[in-house]
Structures are given as structure tokens and as C-alpha cells.
């Protein structure tokens, strides 16, 4: 009996005994893509609370007047984007890359106005929390500069 209890404790400490293997990089990238997609959906759904749930406590968003530090400050600064029935913009991930350590990820993609025209590009850095949730730690957008048309 003592050996069974000892084996059970050892298995629990080592993380073996029926637990799933660590997620592959592709699986982690899909988790991050799903998180980014849900984050963008919070804007479409007009849900500031859902938006806030995707932010790390110490998130930093870069805006026109410098960095906005902390979840509460980001939510306060973004509240204006959640006013009204229609979202002022939308975004979607085109690029999702996860570090081999599986702890940080980058997402990037187009930001579009309500008509669907691209107006900016976003970059977000996500961190995997101890609770298994991916949350934004850094976010920065930049104006979209369409490629120049070359004449022949």
C-alpha cells in the first residue's frame, strides 16, 4: 500500500500518470489564434468586459500619447471604442507565432474600418498564464501604408 501511495505522489509531482502531453507549437498557435479571434469578437459584440478579460493585469498598449499601462487604464482608454451600436473598427490575425518555450506569442494582422477597408496593422504579444489562458501583454498598431503601384 505504501508503495502505491508513493508512486501516486511521485506521478503527481512529475506530471505523469494520465496527463496529456505538452501541446505542440501548432496547437499553441491555434490557441493564440482563437484567443485573438475572441478578443476581436469582443469589439464586434460591443462587450468591454470580454475585451478586458483578454488583457494581462500589467498590459501595455501603445497609443498616440505614449504607453497606456495596466488593464484598468487600457479599459478606460478603450471604453470610447465600445460606445454606440456599431464597432468603429475590426481586426483579425494573419500572423500567429509562438516561441518554442510555449510561453509568449505574437499576433499581427489588418485593422479594418466598418466598410472593410484596411486602415492599420496591429501587433500583439500574448503570454500564457498559470491558469492556461493567453492574455495580451503588449499591443501596438500602426497606420496602414498600401504598397505603391509601380508603373511599367
N, CA, C and O atoms as a DFTB+ gen file, in Angstrom:
608 C
 N C O
     1  1       0.828      -1.197       0.000
     2  2       0.000       0.000       0.000
     3  2       0.868       1.254       0.000
     4  3       0.594       2.215      -0.719
     5  1       1.919       1.229       0.819
     6  2       2.792       2.396       0.901
     7  2       3.440       2.686      -0.447
     8  3       3.611       3.848      -0.815
     9  1       3.803       1.636      -1.191
    10  2       4.429       1.821      -2.492
    11  2       3.437       2.450      -3.486
    12  3       3.836       3.265      -4.319
    13  1       2.163       2.083      -3.406
    14  2       1.155       2.653      -4.296
    15  2       0.989       4.141      -4.011
    16  3       0.926       4.951      -4.936
    17  1       0.919       4.499      -2.733
    18  2       0.783       5.910      -2.361
    19  2       2.013       6.687      -2.813
    20  3       1.889       7.789      -3.349
    21  1       3.210       6.116      -2.598
    22  2       4.442       6.777      -3.009
    23  2       4.464       6.968      -4.520
    24  3       4.823       8.044      -4.998
    25  1       4.083       5.932      -5.287
    26  2       4.046       6.046      -6.745
    27  2       3.047       7.121      -7.181
    28  3       3.317       7.888      -8.106
    29  1       1.892       7.172      -6.509
    30  2       0.886       8.179      -6.833
    31  2       1.401       9.587      -6.596
    32  3       1.181      10.476      -7.418
    33  1       2.088       9.798      -5.472
    34  2       2.659      11.112      -5.178
    35  2       3.751      11.473      -6.171
    36  3       3.815      12.613      -6.633
    37  1       4.609      10.517      -6.503
    38  2       5.678      10.759      -7.456
    39  2       5.102      11.089      -8.830
    40  3       5.586      11.997      -9.506
    41  1       4.078      10.359      -9.242
    42  2       3.442      10.619     -10.535
    43  2       2.844      12.019     -10.576
    44  3       2.975      12.727     -11.574
    45  1       2.191      12.412      -9.493
    46  2       1.588      13.752      -9.444
    47  2       2.654      14.831      -9.516
    48  3       2.475      15.833     -10.208
    49  1       3.769      14.637      -8.806
    50  2       4.842      15.628      -8.802
    51  2       5.513      15.745     -10.163
    52  3       5.893      16.841     -10.575
    53  1       5.658      14.637     -10.855
    54  2       6.340      14.643     -12.144
    55  2       5.411      14.963     -13.305
    56  3       5.863      15.164     -14.432
    57  1       4.119      15.009     -13.028
    58  2       3.179      15.343     -14.089
    59  2       2.912      14.190     -15.028
    60  3       2.607      14.406     -16.201
    61  1       3.020      12.979     -14.539
    62  2       2.739      11.806     -15.361
    63  2       1.504      11.118     -14.824
    64  3       0.872      11.591     -13.880
    65  1       1.169       9.998     -15.434
    66  2       0.028       9.242     -14.919
    67  2      -1.286       9.745     -15.478
    68  3      -2.188      10.091     -14.716
    69  1      -1.410       9.791     -16.794
    70  2      -2.685      10.138     -17.394
    71  2      -2.812      11.577     -17.852
    72  3      -3.803      11.915     -18.499
    73  1      -1.870      12.425     -17.552
    74  2      -1.978      13.800     -18.025
    75  2      -1.578      13.867     -19.488
    76  3      -0.719      13.111     -19.941
    77  1      -2.192      14.758     -20.209
    78  2      -1.900      14.906     -21.628
    79  2      -0.491      15.446     -21.823
    80  3       0.029      16.185     -20.987
    81  1       0.106      15.070     -22.924
    82  2       1.432      15.576     -23.267
    83  2       1.341      17.079     -23.513
    84  3       0.263      17.607     -23.783
    85  1       2.477      17.762     -23.420
    86  2       2.509      19.204     -23.672
    87  2       2.014      19.481     -25.086
    88  3       2.240      18.692     -26.003
    89  1       1.350      20.591     -25.245
    90  2       0.812      20.969     -26.547
    91  2       1.943      21.253     -27.524
    92  3       2.986      21.779     -27.136
    93  1       1.740      20.910     -28.777
    94  2       2.723      21.208     -29.812
    95  2       2.681      22.701     -30.120
    96  3       1.755      23.405     -29.716
    97  1       3.687      23.168     -30.835
    98  2       3.730      24.573     -31.217
    99  2       2.530      24.923     -32.085
   100  3       1.975      26.014     -31.960
   101  1       2.125      24.014     -32.959
   102  2       0.960      24.259     -33.817
   103  2      -0.312      24.370     -32.984
   104  3      -1.162      25.219     -33.251
   105  1      -0.439      23.511     -31.975
   106  2      -1.616      23.578     -31.094
   107  2      -1.629      24.882     -30.298
   108  3      -2.680      25.500     -30.126
   109  1      -0.467      25.291     -29.818
   110  2      -0.375      26.553     -29.088
   111  2      -0.713      27.729     -30.003
   112  3      -1.415      28.656     -29.597
   113  1      -0.213      27.689     -31.234
   114  2      -0.522      28.759     -32.185
   115  2      -2.024      28.823     -32.434
   116  3      -2.574      29.917     -32.566
   117  1      -2.694      27.688     -32.502
   118  2      -4.144      27.694     -32.697
   119  2      -4.846      28.271     -31.474
   120  3      -5.838      28.987     -31.610
   121  1      -4.339      27.963     -30.273
   122  2      -4.912      28.543     -29.053
   123  2      -4.811      30.069     -29.099
   124  3      -5.763      30.772     -28.757
   125  1      -3.664      30.568     -29.518
   126  2      -3.452      32.017     -29.583
   127  2      -4.334      32.631     -30.666
   128  3      -4.932      33.686     -30.453
   129  1      -4.421      31.979     -31.827
   130  2      -5.299      32.468     -32.901
   131  2      -6.741      32.549     -32.394
   132  3      -7.444      33.527     -32.650
   133  1      -7.174      31.508     -31.674
   134  2      -8.530      31.507     -31.119
   135  2      -8.718      32.632     -30.103
   136  3      -9.767      33.276     -30.065
   137  1      -7.686      32.865     -29.275
   138  2      -7.765      33.941     -28.278
   139  2      -7.847      35.295     -28.969
   140  3      -8.644      36.147     -28.576
   141  1      -7.025      35.499     -30.000
   142  2      -7.055      36.773     -30.730
   143  2      -8.396      36.971     -31.423
   144  3      -8.930      38.080     -31.447
   145  1      -8.936      35.903     -31.983
   146  2     -10.232      35.981     -32.657
   147  2     -11.342      36.323     -31.659
   148  3     -12.228      37.120     -31.966
   149  1     -11.295      35.730     -30.478
   150  2     -12.275      36.043     -29.427
   151  2     -12.093      37.477     -28.935
   152  3     -13.070      38.162     -28.632
   153  1     -10.855      37.922     -28.857
   154  2     -10.545      39.292     -28.453
   155  2     -11.183      40.274     -29.447
   156  3     -11.823      41.245     -29.042
   157  1     -11.005      40.016     -30.743
   158  2     -11.595      40.866     -31.775
   159  2     -13.122      40.798     -31.739
   160  3     -13.798      41.795     -31.989
   161  1     -13.656      39.628     -31.431
   162  2     -15.107      39.458     -31.359
   163  2     -15.700      40.314     -30.235
   164  3     -16.850      40.744     -30.320
   165  1     -14.922      40.556     -29.195
   166  2     -15.416      41.406     -28.099
   167  2     -15.771      42.798     -28.614
   168  3     -16.714      43.418     -28.122
   169  1     -15.030      43.290     -29.593
   170  2     -15.336      44.598     -30.190
   171  2     -16.617      44.493     -31.011
   172  3     -17.506      45.336     -30.883
   173  1     -16.717      43.472     -31.845
   174  2     -17.913      43.290     -32.675
   175  2     -19.157      43.101     -31.816
   176  3     -20.239      43.575     -32.162
   177  1     -18.993      42.398     -30.686
   178  2     -20.114      42.141     -29.771
   179  2     -20.396      43.315     -28.844
   180  3     -21.376      43.307     -28.098
   181  1     -19.518      44.339     -28.895
   182  2     -19.659      45.532     -28.056
   183  2     -19.552      45.182     -26.571
   184  3     -20.273      45.749     -25.750
   185  1     -18.662      44.258     -26.221
   186  2     -18.514      43.784     -24.847
   187  2     -17.168      44.213     -24.264
   188  3     -16.155      43.541     -24.459
   189  1     -17.168      45.321     -23.558
   190  2     -15.953      45.810     -22.923
   191  2     -15.447      44.823     -21.872
   192  3     -14.239      44.686     -21.683
   193  1     -16.357      44.141     -21.194
   194  2     -15.959      43.139     -20.203
   195  2     -15.198      41.985     -20.841
   196  3     -14.183      41.537     -20.308
   197  1     -15.683      41.503     -21.979
   198  2     -14.982      40.433     -22.694
   199  2     -13.623      40.924     -23.177
   200  3     -12.636      40.192     -23.113
   201  1     -13.571      42.163     -23.661
   202  2     -12.310      42.770     -24.081
   203  2     -11.318      42.748     -22.912
   204  3     -10.178      42.312     -23.068
   205  1     -11.753      43.213     -21.760
   206  2     -10.888      43.283     -20.577
   207  2     -10.375      41.912     -20.159
   208  3      -9.256      41.797     -19.659
   209  1     -11.178      40.872     -20.355
   210  2     -10.776      39.525     -19.925
   211  2      -9.587      38.993     -20.714
   212  3      -8.944      38.034     -20.287
   213  1      -9.290      39.594     -21.845
   214  2      -8.159      39.153     -22.670
   215  2      -6.873      39.901     -22.347
   216  3      -5.836      39.640     -22.958
   217  1      -6.927      40.824     -21.400
   218  2      -5.762      41.633     -21.051
   219  2      -5.087      41.117     -19.790
   220  3      -5.752      40.767     -18.815
   221  1      -3.752      41.072     -19.819
   222  2      -2.993      40.796     -18.602
   223  2      -3.126      41.996     -17.671
   224  3      -3.339      43.120     -18.125
   225  1      -3.000      41.757     -16.385
   226  2      -3.085      42.861     -15.419
   227  2      -2.103      43.976     -15.750
   228  3      -2.420      45.154     -15.585
   229  1      -0.909      43.607     -16.218
   230  2       0.138      44.587     -16.488
   231  2       0.254      44.930     -17.974
   232  3       1.310      45.379     -18.420
   233  1      -0.800      44.728     -18.732
   234  2      -0.785      45.004     -20.174
   235  2      -0.360      46.437     -20.464
   236  3      -0.655      47.363     -19.708
   237  1       0.343      46.589     -21.582
   238  2       0.736      47.910     -22.058
   239  2       0.262      48.039     -23.498
   240  3       0.621      47.236     -24.359
   241  1      -0.549      49.060     -23.746
   242  2      -0.998      49.391     -25.096
   243  2      -0.328      50.690     -25.486
   244  3      -0.251      51.623     -24.687
   245  1       0.156      50.750     -26.712
   246  2       0.798      51.962     -27.203
   247  2      -0.216      52.757     -27.996
   248  3      -0.822      52.257     -28.944
   249  1      -0.390      54.003     -27.592
   250  2      -1.350      54.882     -28.261
   251  2      -0.658      56.134     -28.746
   252  3       0.570      56.222     -28.745
   253  1      -1.454      57.101     -29.160
   254  2      -0.931      58.340     -29.714
   255  2      -0.122      59.170     -28.744
   256  3       0.773      59.905     -29.161
   257  1      -0.416      59.072     -27.451
   258  2       0.274      59.909     -26.469
   259  2       1.207      59.098     -25.581
   260  3       1.532      59.528     -24.474
   261  1       1.639      57.939     -26.046
   262  2       2.555      57.121     -25.277
   263  2       1.876      55.883     -24.717
   264  3       0.692      55.654     -24.963
   265  1       2.619      55.089     -23.970
   266  2       2.082      53.826     -23.486
   267  2       0.982      54.006     -22.432
   268  3       1.033      54.899     -21.585
   269  1       0.005      53.131     -22.524
   270  2      -1.063      53.045     -21.525
   271  2      -0.766      51.792     -20.717
   272  3      -0.728      50.690     -21.266
   273  1      -0.553      51.957     -19.405
   274  2      -0.080      50.850     -18.569
   275  2      -1.166      50.299     -17.660
   276  3      -1.804      51.036     -16.908
   277  1      -1.363      48.989     -17.744
   278  2      -2.269      48.286     -16.847
   279  2      -3.655      48.071     -17.445
   280  3      -4.156      48.893     -18.212
   281  1      -4.260      46.942     -17.073
   282  2      -5.582      46.583     -17.595
   283  2      -6.602      47.694     -17.378
   284  3      -7.317      48.067     -18.308
   285  1      -6.674      48.221     -16.168
   286  2      -7.686      49.245     -15.865
   287  2      -7.518      50.478     -16.744
   288  3      -8.507      51.028     -17.229
   289  1      -6.287      50.917     -16.954
   290  2      -6.041      52.099     -17.790
   291  2      -6.352      51.816     -19.257
   292  3      -6.882      52.683     -19.952
   293  1      -6.032      50.619     -19.734
   294  2      -6.339      50.258     -21.120
   295  2      -7.852      50.228     -21.318
   296  3      -8.366      50.765     -22.300
   297  1      -8.554      49.605     -20.392
   298  2     -10.013      49.541     -20.490
   299  2     -10.604      50.946     -20.483
   300  3     -11.509      51.242     -21.263
   301  1     -10.102      51.807     -19.613
   302  2     -10.604      53.186     -19.564
   303  2     -10.354      53.907     -20.887
   304  3     -11.222      54.632     -21.372
   305  1      -9.175      53.712     -21.468
   306  2      -8.834      54.388     -22.727
   307  2      -9.636      53.829     -23.904
   308  3      -9.952      54.561     -24.842
   309  1      -9.962      52.552     -23.859
   310  2     -10.681      51.912     -24.964
   311  2     -12.198      51.958     -24.808
   312  3     -12.921      51.591     -25.734
   313  1     -12.684      52.397     -23.667
   314  2     -14.138      52.453     -23.426
   315  2     -14.866      53.186     -24.567
   316  3     -15.953      52.777     -24.973
   317  1     -14.272      54.249     -25.071
   318  2     -14.901      55.046     -26.132
   319  2     -15.147      54.236     -27.400
   320  3     -16.082      54.524     -28.147
   321  1     -14.313      53.224     -27.649
   322  2     -14.494      52.401     -28.840
   323  2     -15.679      51.438     -28.707
   324  3     -16.128      50.854     -29.693
   325  1     -16.175      51.282     -27.485
   326  2     -17.290      50.365     -27.235
   327  2     -18.624      51.100     -27.108
   328  3     -19.655      50.474     -26.862
   329  1     -18.609      52.411     -27.272
   330  2     -19.843      53.197     -27.229
   331  2     -20.526      53.105     -28.590
   332  3     -19.857      53.030     -29.621
   333  1     -21.821      53.112     -28.592
   334  2     -22.558      53.034     -29.845
   335  2     -22.839      51.600     -30.257
   336  3     -22.236      50.653     -29.753
   337  1     -23.764      51.472     -31.177
   338  2     -24.218      50.144     -31.604
   339  2     -23.243      49.448     -32.546
   340  3     -23.203      48.219     -32.602
   341  1     -22.458      50.224     -33.284
   342  2     -21.578      49.642     -34.295
   343  2     -20.115      49.824     -33.918
   344  3     -19.707      50.876     -33.426
   345  1     -19.340      48.781     -34.158
   346  2     -17.903      48.847     -33.887
   347  2     -17.229      49.820     -34.854
   348  3     -17.532      49.808     -36.048
   349  1     -16.327      50.656     -34.361
   350  2     -15.651      51.605     -35.236
   351  2     -14.566      50.958     -36.094
   352  3     -14.122      51.544     -37.082
   353  1     -14.142      49.762     -35.723
   354  2     -13.135      49.028     -36.495
   355  2     -13.172      47.564     -36.079
   356  3     -13.804      47.196     -35.089
   357  1     -12.484      46.745     -36.852
   358  2     -12.364      45.317     -36.554
   359  2     -10.937      44.883     -36.868
   360  3     -10.199      45.606     -37.538
   361  1     -10.556      43.725     -36.396
   362  2      -9.232      43.198     -36.698
   363  2      -9.284      41.683     -36.721
   364  3     -10.211      41.064     -36.198
   365  1      -8.267      41.101     -37.340
   366  2      -8.169      39.646     -37.414
   367  2      -6.700      39.254     -37.525
   368  3      -5.906      39.965     -38.140
   369  1      -6.348      38.130     -36.932
   370  2      -4.949      37.706     -37.012
   371  2      -4.621      37.078     -38.362
   372  3      -5.342      36.207     -38.849
   373  1      -3.533      37.529     -38.951
   374  2      -2.992      36.885     -40.153
   375  2      -1.740      36.105     -39.808
   376  3      -1.469      35.048     -40.379
   377  1      -0.977      36.642     -38.862
   378  2       0.270      36.011     -38.437
   379  2       0.128      35.627     -36.971
   380  3      -0.278      36.444     -36.145
   381  1       0.463      34.387     -36.654
   382  2       0.487      33.906     -35.270
   383  2       1.752      33.074     -35.116
   384  3       1.924      32.069     -35.805
   385  1       2.642      33.492     -34.208
   386  2       3.896      32.797     -33.985
   387  2       4.082      32.623     -32.483
   388  3       3.914      33.571     -31.716
   389  1       4.429      31.411     -32.069
   390  2       4.625      31.100     -30.656
   391  2       6.086      30.703     -30.432
   392  3       6.655      29.941     -31.212
   393  1       6.687      31.228     -29.358
   394  2       8.044      30.813     -29.001
   395  2       8.077      29.307     -28.767
   396  3       7.072      28.708     -28.385
   397  1       9.232      28.705     -28.997
   398  2       9.368      27.272     -28.744
   399  2       9.110      26.914     -27.283
   400  3       8.707      25.791     -26.979
   401  1       9.342      27.867     -26.377
   402  2       9.067      27.621     -24.956
   403  2       7.570      27.532     -24.690
   404  3       7.154      27.010     -23.655
   405  1       6.752      28.038     -25.620
   406  2       5.305      27.989     -25.463
   407  2       4.750      28.996     -24.482
   408  3       3.632      28.831     -23.994
   409  1       5.509      30.041     -24.182
   410  2       5.075      30.994     -23.160
   411  2       4.678      32.362     -23.707
   412  3       3.895      33.074     -23.078
   413  1       5.209      32.738     -24.869
   414  2       4.900      34.029     -25.485
   415  2       4.532      33.813     -26.948
   416  3       5.014      32.886     -27.599
   417  1       3.674      34.683     -27.444
   418  2       3.271      34.599     -28.841
   419  2       3.063      35.997     -29.402
   420  3       2.791      36.947     -28.668
   421  1       3.195      36.102     -30.715
   422  2       2.935      37.343     -31.424
   423  2       1.789      37.103     -32.397
   424  3       1.743      36.087     -33.090
   425  1       0.865      38.059     -32.434
   426  2      -0.167      38.061     -33.455
   427  2      -0.092      39.396     -34.188
   428  3       0.262      40.422     -33.607
   429  1      -0.432      39.361     -35.476
   430  2      -0.431      40.573     -36.274
   431  2      -1.424      40.402     -37.404
   432  3      -1.673      39.293     -37.876
   433  1      -1.990      41.531     -37.833
   434  2      -2.923      41.467     -38.937
   435  2      -3.552      42.810     -39.209
   436  3      -3.204      43.816     -38.592
   437  1      -4.494      42.811     -40.153
   438  2      -5.124      44.063     -40.566
   439  2      -6.172      44.560     -39.576
   440  3      -6.848      43.777     -38.909
   441  1      -6.285      45.876     -39.501
   442  2      -7.378      46.554     -38.800
   443  2      -8.205      47.202     -39.907
   444  3      -7.663      47.868     -40.789
   445  1      -9.524      46.999     -39.854
   446  2     -10.390      47.472     -40.927
   447  2     -11.458      48.432     -40.394
   448  3     -11.940      48.284     -39.272
   449  1     -11.816      49.414     -41.217
   450  2     -12.921      50.305     -40.853
   451  2     -14.245      49.575     -41.119
   452  3     -14.232      48.464     -41.648
   453  1     -15.380      50.175     -40.763
   454  2     -16.666      49.481     -40.935
   455  2     -16.981      49.067     -42.374
   456  3     -17.762      48.140     -42.588
   457  1     -16.388      49.740     -43.361
   458  2     -16.635      49.363     -44.755
   459  2     -15.760      48.194     -45.207
   460  3     -15.956      47.647     -46.292
   461  1     -14.787      47.815     -44.363
   462  2     -13.889      46.714     -44.704
   463  2     -12.544      47.149     -45.247
   464  3     -11.690      46.306     -45.521
   465  1     -12.333      48.450     -45.409
   466  2     -11.054      48.953     -45.907
   467  2     -10.000      48.864     -44.805
   468  3     -10.263      49.200     -43.650
   469  1      -8.816      48.413     -45.174
   470  2      -7.747      48.335     -44.187
   471  2      -7.251      49.731     -43.847
   472  3      -6.945      50.529     -44.733
   473  1      -7.176      50.015     -42.538
   474  2      -6.737      51.327     -42.070
   475  2      -5.481      51.265     -41.203
   476  3      -4.824      52.281     -40.981
   477  1      -5.149      50.061     -40.713
   478  2      -3.998      49.919     -39.820
   479  2      -3.559      48.464     -39.797
   480  3      -4.176      47.589     -40.405
   481  1      -2.472      48.240     -39.074
   482  2      -1.953      46.899     -38.806
   483  2      -1.711      46.827     -37.306
   484  3      -1.168      47.765     -36.722
   485  1      -2.105      45.730     -36.680
   486  2      -1.865      45.577     -35.246
   487  2      -0.796      44.518     -35.002
   488  3      -0.596      43.613     -35.813
   489  1      -0.122      44.652     -33.876
   490  2       0.792      43.640     -33.362
   491  2       0.500      43.490     -31.881
   492  3       0.464      44.474     -31.143
   493  1       0.292      42.261     -31.453
   494  2       0.047      41.985     -30.039
   495  2       0.983      40.884     -29.570
   496  3       1.269      39.935     -30.299
   497  1       1.450      41.028     -28.347
   498  2       2.244      39.985     -27.703
   499  2       1.364      39.372     -26.626
   500  3       0.822      40.077     -25.775
   501  1       1.231      38.067     -26.670
   502  2       0.403      37.301     -25.733
   503  2       1.303      36.472     -24.824
   504  3       2.353      35.985     -25.243
   505  1       0.874      36.321     -23.571
   506  2       1.610      35.494     -22.613
   507  2       0.665      34.424     -22.075
   508  3      -0.495      34.701     -21.770
   509  1       1.172      33.207     -21.962
   510  2       0.395      32.113     -21.398
   511  2       0.451      32.204     -19.877
   512  3       1.530      32.161     -19.286
   513  1      -0.716      32.331     -19.246
   514  2      -0.789      32.452     -17.792
   515  2      -0.757      31.104     -17.095
   516  3      -0.940      30.061     -17.722
   517  1      -0.524      31.140     -15.802
   518  2      -0.512      29.919     -14.995
   519  2      -1.863      29.205     -15.039
   520  3      -1.944      27.998     -14.806
   521  1      -2.924      29.961     -15.338
   522  2      -4.265      29.374     -15.424
   523  2      -4.554      28.766     -16.794
   524  3      -5.652      28.264     -17.033
   525  1      -3.563      28.811     -17.701
   526  2      -3.728      28.231     -19.027
   527  2      -4.354      29.164     -20.045
   528  3      -4.590      28.757     -21.182
   529  1      -4.630      30.410     -19.666
   530  2      -5.240      31.374     -20.588
   531  2      -4.165      32.273     -21.194
   532  3      -3.231      32.692     -20.511
   533  1      -4.314      32.557     -22.476
   534  2      -3.449      33.511     -23.163
   535  2      -4.032      34.908     -22.969
   536  3      -5.231      35.115     -23.158
   537  1      -3.178      35.873     -22.591
   538  2      -3.620      37.251     -22.406
   539  2      -2.611      38.199     -23.041
   540  3      -1.413      37.918     -23.088
   541  1      -3.118      39.327     -23.528
   542  2      -2.283      40.333     -24.171
   543  2      -1.440      41.045     -23.121
   544  3      -1.955      41.500     -22.100
   545  1      -0.127      41.136     -23.387
   546  2       0.760      41.920     -22.519
   547  2       1.224      43.199     -23.207
   548  3       1.455      44.206     -22.538
   549  1       1.365      43.177     -24.543
   550  2       1.720      44.372     -25.305
   551  2       0.831      44.433     -26.546
   552  3       0.515      43.407     -27.148
   553  1       0.435      45.648     -26.917
   554  2      -0.343      45.843     -28.130
   555  2       0.050      47.168     -28.758
   556  3       0.160      48.189     -28.081
   557  1       0.262      47.130     -30.078
   558  2       0.627      48.357     -30.789
   559  2       0.080      48.271     -32.200
   560  3       0.210      47.249     -32.874
   561  1      -0.527      49.346     -32.630
   562  2      -0.995      49.444     -34.007
   563  2      -0.201      50.486     -34.747
   564  3       0.429      51.355     -34.144
   565  1      -0.234      50.393     -36.061
   566  2       0.406      51.416     -36.877
   567  2      -0.443      51.624     -38.125
   568  3      -1.162      50.726     -38.562
   569  1      -0.346      52.808     -38.681
   570  2      -1.108      53.121     -39.884
   571  2      -0.754      52.150     -41.001
   572  3       0.371      51.658     -41.089
   573  1      -1.725      51.891     -41.836
   574  2      -1.522      51.030     -42.995
   575  2      -1.029      51.859     -44.163
   576  3      -1.621      52.884     -44.503
   577  1       0.036      51.421     -44.762
   578  2       0.578      52.070     -45.948
   579  2       0.477      51.078     -47.091
   580  3       1.289      50.158     -47.191
   581  1      -0.510      51.257     -47.951
   582  2      -0.654      50.306     -49.050
   583  2       0.571      50.323     -49.950
   584  3       1.227      51.353     -50.109
   585  1       0.868      49.183     -50.531
   586  2       2.032      49.137     -51.423
   587  2       1.867      50.100     -52.595
   588  3       0.768      50.269     -53.123
   589  1       2.940      50.709     -52.983
   590  2       2.913      51.630     -54.122
   591  2       2.717      50.830     -55.406
   592  3       3.264      49.739     -55.564
   593  1       1.946      51.380     -56.297
   594  2       1.735      50.746     -57.589
   595  2       2.868      51.187     -58.506
   596  3       3.104      52.378     -58.705
   597  1       3.551      50.209     -59.051
   598  2       4.668      50.531     -59.943
   599  2       4.174      50.561     -61.387
   600  3       3.490      49.644     -61.843
   601  1       4.522      51.598     -62.076
   602  2       4.154      51.702     -63.486
   603  2       5.191      50.976     -64.327
   604  3       6.373      50.941     -63.985
   605  1       4.743      50.408     -65.406
   606  2       5.673      49.677     -66.272
   607  2       5.928      50.419     -67.526
   608  3       6.688      49.953     -68.375
